[in-house]
């Protein structure tokens, strides 16, 4: 087995392994997709690891984030939070239960429509979210620290072009 070259990453080896076996595979497209997946996977793993020694979880943070990006007065129903987080309503109920127990949110019956439940952040929940967002931004910046400011601008321009193409499609 030939040792990897210092200028090759794991994706180069993945592409080389499959290039001759998959008819029609574009090595550049495969490389770009696989690298984006690797970056996302690593950042996700780092996010989970950041909460490993804490009583709070990354899911707590994600739920608070979905709640705190709501327009003023920063409230939502559990169903809205479930949709925003991409989880089932049952999963969101468990998340909200946990956040209520930890005093990060309140859950109240809507006084206007008593069939609705309204979830609101507490000072503690807002603080947890603020710490989480600051730490998350630091991890994301560290992930891209291999690029110069100019390279990061170029990368964003290229990715934006792809996203616009997909959004128009």
Secondary structure, DSSP 8 states (H G I E B T S, - for coil): -----TT--HHHHHHHHHHTTSTT--HHHHHHHHHHHHHHHHHHHHHHHHTTTSSS-HHHHHHHHHHHTSSTTTEE-HHHHHHHHT--HHHHHHHHHHHHHTTSEEEEE-SS-TT-EEEEE-HHHHHHHHHHHHHHHHHHHHHTTTS-HHHHHHHHHHHHHHHHHHHH-
